[in-house]
Amino acid sequence: MKFRKLNQAFAYAFGFFWKPCPLCNQEFGGHEWRDTSDRGIIYTSASGGKGICPDWAKSGVALEINRNFQAGLRQKLVWVDKKGEQK
């Protein structure tokens, strides 16, 4: 990633976040999230997640991590019918 100080100044000046990526610890800003859609988020719970830097988002690593996370959630679910019996 280039021009970190310039990007940081831009983020602060225009109200974007500036925080480290949880994967590589490289700081990045919210304004750098162009064209990443859901590839820029790693889900850490069923209702939330953490943003990752654009370099990791473009590589598609978040999609793989999220697939594994969702598979883990499905395995943890216990289906119970109306009588209270597990399926």
C-alpha positions as CSV (number, residue, x, y, z in Angstrom):
1,M,0.0,0.0,0.0
2,K,1.3,3.4,-1.0
3,F,1.2,6.8,0.6
4,R,0.1,5.8,4.1
5,K,0.5,9.2,5.6
6,L,-1.4,10.9,2.8
7,N,-4.2,8.3,3.1
8,Q,-4.3,8.8,6.8
9,A,-4.6,12.5,6.5
10,F,-7.4,12.1,3.9
11,A,-9.3,9.6,6.2
12,Y,-9.1,11.9,9.2
13,A,-10.0,15.0,7.1
14,F,-13.1,13.5,5.6
15,G,-14.4,11.4,8.5
16,F,-13.4,7.9,7.4
17,F,-12.0,5.4,9.9
18,W,-8.3,4.6,10.1
19,K,-7.4,1.3,11.8
20,P,-5.1,-1.7,11.5
21,C,-6.1,-4.7,9.4
22,P,-6.7,-7.7,11.7
23,L,-4.8,-10.0,9.3
24,C,-1.6,-8.0,8.5
25,N,-1.7,-5.1,10.9
26,Q,-1.3,-2.6,8.0
27,E,-3.3,0.5,8.8
28,F,-6.0,1.5,6.2
29,G,-8.9,3.9,5.9
30,G,-12.5,3.5,5.0
31,H,-12.0,5.5,1.9
32,E,-9.9,2.7,0.5
33,W,-12.7,0.2,0.4
34,R,-13.8,0.8,-3.1
35,D,-15.1,-2.1,-5.1
36,T,-14.5,-4.7,-2.4
37,S,-18.2,-5.3,-1.4
38,D,-18.5,-8.1,1.1
39,R,-14.9,-9.3,0.4
40,G,-13.7,-6.6,2.9
41,I,-15.3,-8.0,6.0
42,I,-14.4,-11.1,8.0
43,Y,-17.4,-12.2,10.1
44,T,-16.6,-12.8,13.7
45,S,-20.2,-13.5,14.8
46,A,-23.6,-14.1,13.3
47,S,-24.3,-10.3,13.4
48,G,-20.9,-8.6,12.9
49,G,-17.4,-8.7,11.7
50,K,-14.1,-6.9,11.2
51,G,-12.9,-4.9,8.2
52,I,-9.8,-6.0,6.4
53,C,-7.4,-3.9,4.3
54,P,-8.1,-3.6,0.5
55,D,-5.1,-5.8,-0.4
56,W,-6.5,-8.8,1.5
57,A,-10.0,-8.0,0.3
58,K,-8.9,-8.1,-3.3
59,S,-7.2,-11.4,-2.8
60,G,-10.5,-13.0,-1.8
61,V,-9.2,-14.4,1.5
62,A,-12.2,-13.0,3.3
63,L,-14.6,-15.0,1.2
64,E,-12.8,-18.2,2.1
65,I,-12.6,-17.3,5.8
66,N,-16.3,-16.4,5.8
67,R,-17.2,-19.7,4.1
68,N,-15.4,-21.6,6.8
69,F,-17.0,-19.5,9.5
70,Q,-20.5,-20.1,8.1
71,A,-19.8,-23.8,7.9
72,G,-18.8,-23.8,11.5
73,L,-22.0,-21.9,12.5
74,R,-24.1,-24.5,10.7
75,Q,-22.3,-27.3,12.5
76,K,-22.9,-25.7,15.9
77,L,-26.7,-25.3,15.3
78,V,-28.8,-27.9,17.0
79,W,-32.2,-28.4,15.5
80,V,-35.1,-28.9,17.9
81,D,-38.6,-29.9,16.8
82,K,-41.8,-28.6,18.4
83,K,-41.7,-31.4,21.0
84,G,-38.3,-30.4,22.2
85,E,-36.4,-33.3,20.6
86,Q,-33.1,-32.8,18.9
87,K,-33.0,-33.7,15.2
